[in-house]
C-alpha cells in the first residue's frame, strides 16, 4: 500500500468521514468518534488488501450504537482491493453487520506529490 494521507469513509447504517495515514504497512486514523490503529498490507500479485484494525471511541456518540453494537473498543479484520484512487476493504462488526471502508489517497506523507 502506498504511504500517504487518505480521506476515508466508513460506510454502514451511517457514513463517517475521516483521515487516515498509511506508513510502512501501519495504518492510523480516525473520525469524529473513533480512532483506529493497525496494519495494512497488499499482496504483490493481484493487489488484494488485508487490514487488521483496532477501533477505540474517544467521544460520546449521539447514536445509541455503531453498526448494531455498543462496544466502544474492538478489533476488525478487513480485506479488499487497491483501487485507482486508494483502497476499498470490507469486514464485519462484532454484531455481524458489514462495514466498508473506502480510502482515497490525498498526498504523500512529506507532501512531495
Buried (B, 14 or more C-beta within 10 A) or exposed (E): BEBBBBBBBBBBEEEBEBBBEBEEEEBBBBBEBBBBBBBBEBEEEEEBBBBBBEBEBEEEEEEEEBBEEEEBEBEBEBEBBBBEEBBBBEBEBBEEBEBBBBBBBBEEEEEEE
